Amino acid sequence: MESDKEEPMVFLDRTTRATRGKRMTKLLDDEVEEDEQFWNQEALKEEEHDDEYEAEREVADEFDSDFNDDEPEPDAVAQNEKEERDLPKKRLIYPGKIASKKKKKKTKVVSKLQDIPGDEKPDEELGNKEQNEKEENEAQEDMEGEKVIRKSTRTSVVVRQAERDALRAAIQATTKPIQRKKVGEEKRMTQEEMLLEAAQTEIMNLRNLERVLAREEEVKKKAIVHKAVYKGPQIRYHSKDGCNYLEFCNGASFNSELSTKSVPYPEKAVCVITGLPAKYRDPKTGLPYATRDAFKAIRERCRLILLLLHLCIHL
């Protein structure tokens, strides 16, 4: 029974270390210090006049007093660029990183007590003065060259503008002004001109009418034809058990439908021009014809008849 019981846990007493927790506290302190150093940088500080934004009212466009003045000289532009470059830039230093210091170029310092021979010293001073004078002269020549270039470009622009204006004026002088008709001014036509115009329009209308009719005929031919169902008297043929039967339906009878007389053949159409058996019919007039020449003659006669009818109506 005693062996089955669990043995109680034994805790050993250990002495605490003297350096217990020092490393962790140091790390935490360093982290807090770096955090404060990061958030207290000049780049993240608020400016003095940085107030809350307020919506401004819309104001009409205003032009500066120097809007129509010429552009500044290159010296002024270069000076402004130099001033912009000289402005200090704010940089962020992230925690855990050390700000990099700019390396200064080492310059050799010559002590005043250094012995310099008397003959060489004035020669060096004269050489330095001459070199400085040459550099100043070259700079002045460069500036004069730039000014000359700018003046030359301006004069060329003015000359081109004057040429364009002269060309535009010459074109306007040579072109004839468009004469617009006044309202109510119309050319009066004589009786002969009106009759001639009416005859021309009539011929055009007849041609257009022929084209329209021909198109309508083509459309009718292409249209789908729905066959009507026949519902009149019918005779049906049956074959059953080796016997053939005829059935008369829908009012059909033996005496009315069957007859001993043969049906006469339909008469063959004859060409109205040549008198030959006609195989074709003119779709416009419905007259039969046999040859191409006969068809042309039918159309010519039809056209003459239409013109005569039209003249009779007008007269």
C-alpha positions as CSV (number, residue, x, y, z in Angstrom):
1,M,0.0,0.0,0.0
2,E,2.8,2.3,0.9
3,S,4.6,1.7,-2.4
4,D,1.4,2.6,-4.3
5,K,1.3,6.1,-2.8
6,E,3.0,8.9,-4.7
7,E,6.2,10.2,-3.2
8,P,6.1,13.9,-2.2
9,M,8.1,16.4,-4.3
10,V,11.2,17.7,-2.7
11,F,12.3,21.4,-3.4
12,L,15.9,22.2,-2.9
13,D,16.8,25.5,-1.3
14,R,19.2,27.4,-3.6
15,T,20.9,30.7,-2.8
16,T,20.0,33.6,-5.2
17,R,22.7,35.0,-7.5
18,A,24.0,38.4,-6.9
19,T,23.8,39.3,-10.6
20,R,20.3,38.0,-11.0
21,G,18.2,40.2,-13.4
22,K,21.0,42.8,-14.0
23,R,21.4,42.0,-17.7
24,M,17.7,42.1,-18.4
25,T,17.3,45.5,-16.6
26,K,20.2,46.9,-18.6
27,L,18.6,45.8,-21.9
28,L,15.3,47.3,-20.9
29,D,16.9,50.6,-19.8
30,D,18.9,50.8,-23.1
31,E,15.7,50.2,-25.1
32,V,13.9,53.0,-23.3
33,E,16.8,55.3,-23.7
34,E,17.0,54.6,-27.5
35,D,13.3,55.1,-27.8
36,E,13.3,58.5,-26.1
37,Q,16.3,59.5,-28.2
38,F,14.6,58.6,-31.4
39,W,11.3,60.4,-30.7
40,N,13.1,63.6,-29.4
41,Q,15.0,64.2,-32.6
42,E,14.8,67.6,-34.3
43,A,13.3,66.0,-37.5
44,L,10.3,64.8,-35.6
45,K,9.7,67.9,-33.5
46,E,6.7,70.1,-34.4
47,E,7.4,73.5,-35.8
48,E,6.4,76.7,-34.0
49,H,3.7,77.8,-36.4
50,D,2.4,74.4,-37.2
51,D,-1.3,74.9,-36.3
52,E,-4.3,72.9,-37.4
53,Y,-5.2,73.2,-41.1
54,E,-8.1,75.5,-41.9
55,A,-9.9,75.5,-45.2
56,E,-9.2,78.7,-47.2
57,R,-11.7,80.5,-49.2
58,E,-11.4,80.5,-53.0
59,V,-9.7,83.7,-54.2
60,A,-9.5,85.0,-57.7
61,D,-6.1,84.5,-59.4
62,E,-3.7,87.3,-58.8
63,F,-0.6,87.9,-60.8
64,D,2.7,89.1,-59.3
65,S,4.1,92.5,-60.2
66,D,7.0,90.8,-62.1
67,F,4.7,88.6,-64.2
68,N,5.6,90.3,-67.5
69,D,9.3,90.8,-66.6
70,D,12.1,89.0,-68.3
71,E,13.7,85.9,-66.8
72,P,16.5,86.4,-64.4
73,E,20.1,86.2,-65.5
74,P,22.0,82.9,-65.0
75,D,23.9,84.4,-62.1
76,A,20.8,84.9,-60.0
77,V,19.5,81.4,-60.8
78,A,22.8,79.9,-59.8
79,Q,22.8,81.9,-56.6
80,N,19.3,80.8,-55.7
81,E,20.2,77.1,-56.4
82,K,23.3,77.5,-54.2
83,E,21.1,79.0,-51.4
84,E,18.7,76.1,-51.7
85,R,21.5,73.6,-51.5
86,D,23.0,75.3,-48.4
87,L,19.8,74.8,-46.4
88,P,20.3,72.2,-43.6
89,K,18.5,68.9,-44.1
90,K,17.0,67.0,-41.3
91,R,17.9,63.4,-40.9
92,L,16.3,60.6,-38.9
93,I,18.6,58.5,-36.7
94,Y,17.0,55.1,-36.0
95,P,17.4,53.4,-32.6
96,G,20.4,51.2,-32.4
97,K,22.3,53.1,-35.0
98,I,25.0,55.7,-34.4
99,A,24.9,59.0,-36.4
100,S,27.6,59.0,-39.0
101,K,30.0,61.9,-38.8
102,K,31.2,63.6,-41.9
103,K,34.8,63.1,-42.6
104,K,36.8,66.3,-42.8
105,K,39.5,66.6,-45.3
106,K,42.9,66.9,-43.8
107,T,44.7,70.1,-44.7
108,K,48.3,70.7,-44.3
109,V,49.0,73.5,-41.9
110,V,52.2,75.3,-42.5
111,S,53.6,77.0,-39.5
112,K,54.4,80.6,-39.7
113,L,57.8,79.9,-38.2
114,Q,58.8,77.8,-41.2
115,D,61.7,79.3,-42.9
116,I,60.9,80.4,-46.5
117,P,63.6,81.8,-48.7
118,G,63.1,85.5,-49.5
119,D,63.6,85.0,-53.2
120,E,60.9,82.3,-53.7
121,K,58.1,83.9,-51.6
122,P,57.4,86.9,-53.7
123,D,57.5,84.8,-56.9
124,E,54.8,82.5,-55.5
125,E,52.6,85.4,-54.5
126,L,52.9,86.9,-58.0
127,G,52.0,83.5,-59.6
128,N,49.0,83.2,-57.4
129,K,47.8,86.7,-58.3
130,E,48.2,86.1,-62.0
131,Q,46.3,82.8,-61.8
132,N,43.4,84.4,-59.9
133,E,43.2,87.2,-62.5
134,K,43.1,84.7,-65.3
135,E,40.3,82.8,-63.6
136,E,38.3,86.0,-63.2
137,N,38.8,86.9,-66.8
138,E,37.7,83.5,-68.0
139,A,34.5,83.6,-65.8
140,Q,33.6,87.1,-67.2
141,E,34.1,85.9,-70.8
142,D,31.9,82.9,-70.1
143,M,29.1,85.1,-68.7
144,E,29.4,87.5,-71.7
145,G,29.1,84.5,-74.1
146,E,26.0,83.3,-72.3
147,K,24.4,86.7,-72.5
148,V,25.2,87.0,-76.3
149,I,23.7,83.5,-76.8
150,R,20.5,84.5,-75.0
151,K,20.2,87.8,-76.9
152,S,20.8,86.0,-80.2
153,T,18.1,83.4,-79.4
154,R,15.6,86.2,-78.5
155,T,16.3,88.0,-81.7
156,S,15.8,84.8,-83.8
157,V,12.4,84.2,-82.1
158,V,11.3,87.8,-82.9
159,V,12.4,87.4,-86.5
160,R,10.5,84.1,-86.9
161,Q,7.4,85.6,-85.4
162,A,7.6,88.6,-87.8
163,E,8.0,86.2,-90.7
164,R,4.9,84.2,-89.6
165,D,2.9,87.4,-89.3
166,A,3.9,88.6,-92.8
167,L,3.1,85.2,-94.3
168,R,-0.4,85.2,-92.6
169,A,-1.1,88.7,-93.9
170,A,-0.1,87.8,-97.4
171,I,-2.4,84.7,-97.4
172,Q,-5.3,86.8,-96.1
173,A,-4.7,89.4,-98.8
174,T,-4.6,86.8,-101.7
175,T,-7.6,84.8,-100.6
176,K,-11.0,86.0,-101.9
177,P,-13.6,86.7,-99.4
178,I,-16.6,84.3,-99.5
179,Q,-19.7,86.1,-100.8
180,R,-22.7,84.9,-99.0
181,K,-26.1,85.2,-100.6
182,K,-28.5,87.4,-98.8
183,V,-31.8,86.1,-97.6
184,G,-34.5,86.4,-100.2
185,E,-32.1,86.7,-103.2
186,E,-32.8,83.7,-105.5
187,K,-32.2,83.3,-109.2
188,R,-35.4,83.5,-111.2
189,M,-35.8,80.7,-113.8
190,T,-37.5,81.2,-117.2
191,Q,-40.3,79.0,-118.4
192,E,-38.0,77.0,-120.7
193,E,-35.6,76.3,-117.9
194,M,-38.4,75.2,-115.6
195,L,-39.8,72.8,-118.2
196,L,-36.3,71.4,-118.9
197,E,-35.7,70.8,-115.2
198,A,-39.1,69.2,-114.8
199,A,-38.4,66.8,-117.7
200,Q,-35.0,65.8,-116.2
201,T,-36.5,65.2,-112.7
202,E,-39.3,63.1,-114.4
203,I,-36.7,60.9,-116.1
204,M,-34.8,60.4,-112.8
205,N,-38.0,59.6,-111.0
206,L,-39.0,56.9,-113.5
207,R,-35.5,55.3,-113.2
208,N,-35.8,55.3,-109.5
209,L,-39.3,53.8,-109.7
210,E,-38.0,51.0,-111.9
211,R,-35.2,50.2,-109.4
212,V,-37.6,50.2,-106.5
213,L,-40.0,47.9,-108.3
214,A,-37.2,45.5,-109.3
215,R,-36.0,45.4,-105.7
216,E,-39.6,44.6,-104.5
217,E,-39.8,41.7,-107.0
218,E,-36.5,40.3,-105.7
219,V,-37.7,40.5,-102.1
220,K,-40.9,38.8,-103.0
221,K,-39.0,35.9,-104.7
222,K,-36.8,35.5,-101.7
223,A,-39.7,35.6,-99.2
224,I,-40.7,32.4,-97.5
225,V,-43.9,31.0,-99.0
226,H,-46.2,29.4,-96.5
227,K,-48.3,26.7,-98.3
228,A,-52.0,26.7,-97.4
229,V,-53.5,23.4,-96.2
230,Y,-56.0,22.0,-98.6
231,K,-59.4,21.3,-97.0
232,G,-61.6,20.6,-100.0
233,P,-62.9,17.3,-101.5
234,Q,-60.3,14.6,-101.5
235,I,-59.9,11.0,-102.9
236,R,-57.7,8.7,-100.9
237,Y,-56.2,5.4,-102.1
238,H,-56.0,2.4,-99.8
239,S,-54.5,-1.1,-100.2
240,K,-55.7,-3.8,-97.8
241,D,-55.7,-7.6,-97.9
242,G,-54.6,-7.6,-101.6
243,C,-57.4,-5.3,-102.6
244,N,-57.3,-1.6,-103.6
245,Y,-59.9,0.9,-102.4
246,L,-60.7,4.5,-103.2
247,E,-62.2,6.7,-100.5
248,F,-64.1,9.9,-101.3
249,C,-63.8,12.5,-98.5
250,N,-65.0,16.0,-97.8
251,G,-67.9,16.1,-100.3
252,A,-66.1,14.2,-103.1
253,S,-68.3,11.6,-105.0
254,F,-67.7,9.1,-107.8
255,N,-69.8,10.8,-110.4
256,S,-68.4,14.3,-109.7
257,E,-64.7,13.6,-109.5
258,L,-64.2,10.8,-112.1
259,S,-65.0,11.4,-115.7
260,T,-64.2,9.7,-119.0
261,K,-63.3,12.9,-120.8
262,S,-59.7,13.9,-121.0
263,V,-58.6,17.3,-119.7
264,P,-57.4,19.5,-122.6
265,Y,-53.8,20.6,-122.5
266,P,-53.2,24.3,-121.8
267,E,-52.4,26.4,-124.8
268,K,-48.7,27.3,-125.2
269,A,-47.7,30.9,-124.9
270,V,-46.6,32.7,-128.0
271,C,-44.1,35.6,-128.2
272,V,-45.9,38.9,-128.9
273,I,-43.0,40.1,-131.1
274,T,-41.7,37.1,-133.0
275,G,-44.7,34.7,-132.8
276,L,-42.4,31.9,-131.6
277,P,-43.3,29.7,-128.6
278,A,-42.5,31.8,-125.6
279,K,-40.6,30.3,-122.7
280,Y,-40.3,33.5,-120.6
281,R,-42.5,36.3,-119.4
282,D,-41.7,39.9,-118.7
283,P,-42.1,40.5,-114.9
284,K,-43.1,44.1,-115.4
285,T,-45.7,43.7,-118.2
286,G,-46.5,40.0,-118.0
287,L,-46.1,39.6,-121.8
288,P,-44.5,36.4,-123.1
289,Y,-41.3,36.6,-125.1
290,A,-38.9,34.1,-126.7
291,T,-35.6,36.0,-127.4
292,R,-33.5,38.7,-125.9
293,D,-34.3,41.1,-128.7
294,A,-38.0,40.6,-128.1
295,F,-37.5,41.4,-124.4
296,K,-35.7,44.7,-125.3
297,A,-38.5,45.6,-127.8
298,I,-41.2,45.0,-125.1
299,R,-39.3,47.3,-122.6
300,E,-38.8,50.0,-125.2
301,R,-42.5,50.1,-126.1
302,C,-43.4,50.1,-122.4
303,R,-41.2,53.1,-121.8
304,L,-42.6,55.1,-124.8
305,I,-46.1,54.4,-123.6
306,L,-45.3,55.7,-120.1
307,L,-43.8,58.9,-121.6
308,L,-46.8,59.5,-123.8
309,L,-49.2,59.0,-120.9
310,H,-47.2,61.4,-118.7
311,L,-47.2,64.1,-121.4
312,C,-50.9,63.7,-122.0
313,I,-51.5,64.2,-118.3
314,H,-49.5,67.4,-118.2
315,L,-50.9,68.8,-121.3
